[in-house]
Amino acid sequence: MPPERVPARRAGAPPAVKVCGVTVPEDARACAALGVWAVGVVFAPGSPRRVDERAAAAVCAALPDDVARVGVFVDAAPAEMAALAGRVGLTHLQVHGATDPAEARAASGLPVIAGVRVDGPAALDRARASAADLVLLDAAVPGLHGGTGTPFDWSLLEDDGLGRPYGLAGGLRAETVGEALERLAPVLVDVSSGVEASPGRKDHDRLRAFLGAVGDAGRRAA
């Protein structure tokens, strides 16, 4: 069964989990065994978690059909992403920077997640207006598009939410995700540096602790 086009928050259930910056099949298999919704492979130049096409294909091949395989791009051309998605086996695109989500979807036929760097209320307005299938809210850290290890000001969302489903990233780890889910209602939580042994290599104990914390928070909110 293919993965959901975008995750949906169901009553009594925790949000979906995406583990980003996976670089080796061993970590991909560990994520799948723990029940994540998605694994992300990063193609952005300059990222310490960047993979080439061959490594990305190996990560994607290690995943069962029901786990989403998300390619993460910064300022990439839609046609380039679409071609790479077909060769690697991606099921979703995640775009950052100047890439137009609607053009990415039209070129690839795949659902598109748009990263939004939150530095104030205007960023939330951009997220509301995005043509992406899902927006992923992250901290605004100069020079970084994801993998920041830094939370943004969650109080921006506490009163009125976003008005559309969204994913939450930035500074999440087992010790902080519970508070995030007490205060906010994302359909997806995205973790990268918070479950790492080193950039690009996941610590499987931290993965288990993170998934456990997400499940505990979801049950408390039910």
C-alpha positions as CSV (number, residue, x, y, z in Angstrom):
1,M,0.0,0.0,0.0
2,P,1.5,3.4,-0.9
3,P,2.0,6.1,1.8
4,E,-0.7,8.8,2.4
5,R,-0.4,11.8,0.1
6,V,-0.1,13.9,3.2
7,P,-0.5,12.7,6.8
8,A,-3.9,13.3,8.5
9,R,-4.2,13.8,12.3
10,R,-6.8,11.3,13.5
11,A,-8.6,11.6,16.8
12,G,-6.8,9.8,19.6
13,A,-3.7,9.2,17.5
14,P,-0.3,11.0,17.6
15,P,1.0,13.0,14.7
16,A,2.9,11.3,11.9
17,V,6.7,11.3,12.2
18,K,9.2,12.1,9.4
19,V,12.9,11.4,10.0
20,C,15.0,13.6,7.8
21,G,18.6,13.4,6.7
22,V,18.9,9.7,6.5
23,T,22.0,8.6,4.6
24,V,22.3,4.8,4.9
25,P,19.9,1.9,4.5
26,E,20.5,0.6,8.0
27,D,19.0,3.8,9.5
28,A,16.1,3.7,7.0
29,R,15.2,0.2,8.1
30,A,15.3,1.2,11.7
31,C,12.9,4.2,11.0
32,A,10.5,1.9,9.2
33,A,10.5,-0.7,12.0
34,L,9.5,2.1,14.4
35,G,6.5,3.1,12.3
36,V,7.5,6.5,10.9
37,W,5.4,8.0,8.1
38,A,8.4,9.2,6.1
39,V,12.1,9.2,5.7
40,G,13.8,12.2,4.1
41,V,16.9,12.2,1.9
42,V,18.7,15.5,1.4
43,F,20.0,16.7,-1.9
44,A,20.7,20.3,-0.9
45,P,24.3,21.3,-1.6
46,G,26.3,22.2,1.5
47,S,24.2,20.1,3.9
48,P,26.2,17.7,6.1
49,R,23.4,15.2,5.4
50,R,23.5,15.5,1.6
51,V,23.4,12.2,-0.3
52,D,24.2,11.5,-4.0
53,E,21.8,9.7,-6.3
54,R,23.2,6.3,-5.6
55,A,23.0,6.6,-1.8
56,A,19.5,8.0,-2.0
57,A,18.3,5.1,-4.1
58,A,19.8,2.7,-1.6
59,V,18.0,4.4,1.3
60,C,14.7,4.4,-0.6
61,A,15.1,0.7,-1.7
62,A,15.4,-0.2,2.0
63,L,11.9,1.1,2.8
64,P,8.6,-0.7,2.6
65,D,6.0,0.6,0.2
66,D,3.9,2.3,2.9
67,V,6.7,4.6,4.1
68,A,7.0,7.9,2.2
69,R,10.3,8.6,0.6
70,V,10.9,12.4,0.6
71,G,13.5,14.2,-1.4
72,V,14.6,17.5,0.2
73,F,15.7,20.2,-2.2
74,V,16.8,23.9,-2.0
75,D,16.2,26.2,-5.0
76,A,16.0,23.3,-7.4
77,A,14.4,23.3,-10.8
78,P,11.1,21.4,-11.0
79,A,12.2,19.3,-14.0
80,E,15.5,18.4,-12.3
81,M,13.6,17.2,-9.2
82,A,11.1,15.3,-11.2
83,A,13.8,13.4,-13.1
84,L,15.7,12.6,-10.0
85,A,12.5,11.4,-8.2
86,G,11.9,8.9,-10.9
87,R,15.4,7.5,-10.8
88,V,15.6,7.3,-7.0
89,G,12.1,6.2,-6.2
90,L,10.8,9.2,-4.3
91,T,7.1,9.5,-3.4
92,H,7.2,13.1,-2.2
93,L,9.2,16.3,-2.8
94,Q,10.1,18.8,-0.1
95,V,11.1,22.2,-1.4
96,H,12.9,25.1,0.2
97,G,13.9,28.5,-1.0
98,A,12.7,29.9,-4.3
99,T,11.2,26.7,-5.8
100,D,7.5,27.1,-6.6
101,P,5.5,24.2,-5.0
102,A,2.8,24.2,-7.7
103,E,5.5,23.9,-10.5
104,A,7.2,21.1,-8.6
105,R,4.0,19.2,-8.3
106,A,3.1,19.8,-12.0
107,A,6.5,18.6,-13.2
108,S,6.7,15.5,-11.0
109,G,3.1,14.5,-10.3
110,L,4.1,14.0,-6.6
111,P,2.8,15.7,-3.5
112,V,4.9,18.6,-2.4
113,I,5.9,19.7,1.1
114,A,7.1,23.3,1.4
115,G,9.5,24.3,4.1
116,V,8.7,27.7,5.7
117,R,11.3,29.5,7.8
118,V,9.3,31.1,10.7
119,D,10.7,34.4,11.9
120,G,7.4,36.1,12.7
121,P,3.7,36.4,11.8
122,A,4.5,37.2,8.1
123,A,6.0,33.8,7.7
124,L,2.8,32.2,8.9
125,D,0.9,34.3,6.3
126,R,3.2,32.8,3.6
127,A,2.6,29.3,4.9
128,R,-1.2,29.8,4.8
129,A,-1.0,31.0,1.1
130,S,1.4,28.3,0.0
131,A,0.3,26.0,-2.9
132,A,2.0,23.1,-1.3
133,D,0.2,20.0,-0.2
134,L,1.6,20.4,3.2
135,V,3.7,23.2,4.8
136,L,6.6,22.4,7.2
137,L,7.3,25.1,9.7
138,D,10.9,25.4,10.9
139,A,13.2,28.0,12.5
140,A,14.7,30.8,10.5
141,V,18.4,30.3,10.9
142,P,20.7,32.1,8.5
143,G,22.2,29.8,5.9
144,L,20.1,26.8,6.9
145,H,17.0,25.2,5.3
146,G,16.1,22.5,7.9
147,G,18.3,20.5,10.2
148,T,18.6,23.7,12.4
149,G,18.3,22.1,15.8
150,T,16.5,25.3,16.8
151,P,12.8,25.8,17.7
152,F,11.0,28.9,16.5
153,D,8.5,30.9,18.7
154,W,5.7,28.4,19.1
155,S,3.5,31.0,20.7
156,L,2.9,32.4,17.2
157,L,0.6,29.4,16.6
158,E,-1.0,28.8,20.0
159,D,-4.0,31.1,19.7
160,D,-5.3,30.6,16.2
161,G,-3.2,27.8,14.8
162,L,-2.4,28.1,11.1
163,G,-5.8,27.5,9.5
164,R,-4.5,24.5,7.5
165,P,-2.6,21.3,8.4
166,Y,1.1,21.8,9.0
167,G,4.2,19.9,10.0
168,L,6.5,21.1,12.8
169,A,10.3,21.0,12.7
170,G,13.1,22.7,14.5
171,G,14.8,21.7,17.8
172,L,12.6,18.6,18.3
173,R,13.9,15.7,20.3
174,A,12.5,13.2,22.8
175,E,12.9,15.8,25.6
176,T,11.0,18.6,23.8
177,V,8.4,17.0,21.5
178,G,6.0,16.4,24.3
179,E,5.8,20.1,25.1
180,A,5.4,20.9,21.5
181,L,2.4,18.6,21.1
182,E,0.8,19.9,24.3
183,R,0.9,23.4,22.9
184,L,0.4,22.8,19.1
185,A,-1.5,20.5,16.8
186,P,0.7,19.5,13.9
187,V,-0.2,16.6,11.6
188,L,3.5,15.8,11.3
189,V,6.6,16.2,13.4
190,D,9.9,16.3,11.6
191,V,13.2,15.3,13.3
192,S,16.8,15.2,12.1
193,S,19.6,16.4,14.4
194,G,17.5,15.5,17.5
195,V,18.0,11.8,16.8
196,E,21.6,11.7,15.5
197,A,24.8,10.2,16.6
198,S,26.6,12.4,14.1
199,P,25.3,14.4,11.1
200,G,23.6,12.0,8.8
201,R,23.8,9.0,11.1
202,K,20.9,8.2,13.3
203,D,21.2,7.0,16.9
204,H,18.6,4.1,17.1
205,D,18.1,4.5,20.8
206,R,17.3,8.2,20.3
207,L,14.9,7.2,17.5
208,R,13.1,4.9,19.8
209,A,12.9,7.5,22.5
210,F,11.6,10.1,20.1
211,L,8.9,7.9,18.7
212,G,7.9,6.8,22.2
213,A,7.6,10.5,23.3
214,V,5.4,11.3,20.3
215,G,3.2,8.3,21.1
216,D,2.9,9.3,24.8
217,A,2.1,12.9,23.9
218,G,-0.6,11.7,21.5
219,R,-2.2,9.5,24.1
220,R,-2.3,12.3,26.6
221,A,-4.0,14.6,24.1
222,A,-6.6,12.0,23.2
